[in-house]
C-alpha cells in the first residue's frame, strides 16, 4: 500500500498546528494535574526500584545493606539496553542519592532480609505526612502514611 505525499504533509500540518496551538485549545496543565502526573511517575519509579531490590534479594539470599550505588548497579547490570533507564537513574544529588520528581532523596528502609519500604516525601518534600508516596514490599503495594 502506497501513502500519498499529500497525506503525510497533512499529518505533519496537523501535528505542527497542535504543537503550536494545543495549549490554547486544551489549556495549560493546572498545578493539580502536574502534581497528579508527578505522583504517577514517582509510583512507577518506586515500583521499578522494588522489583530490582526483590530481584537482587533472590540472587543474594537477602538484603543486608542497601545503598543507592547498589540500586544503580542493579539497573545497569539487569538492563543490558533492553529498555531505557528510568528517570530516577539520572536524577541524583551530590551524595549520589536518587531523587524523586520533587528533587528529594528517596528513603529506603530495610525491614528484614527480603522486606523493605521505599518512601518519597511528596510535593511538600517532608516525610511523615499525608502526601508521602510509600511502597511496602510486604504487601507489594502502596500504603498510606
Helices and strands as residue ranges (DSSP letters): H 5-26, H 31-60, H 68-79, G 87-90, E 107-110, E 116-120, E 133-136, E 141-143
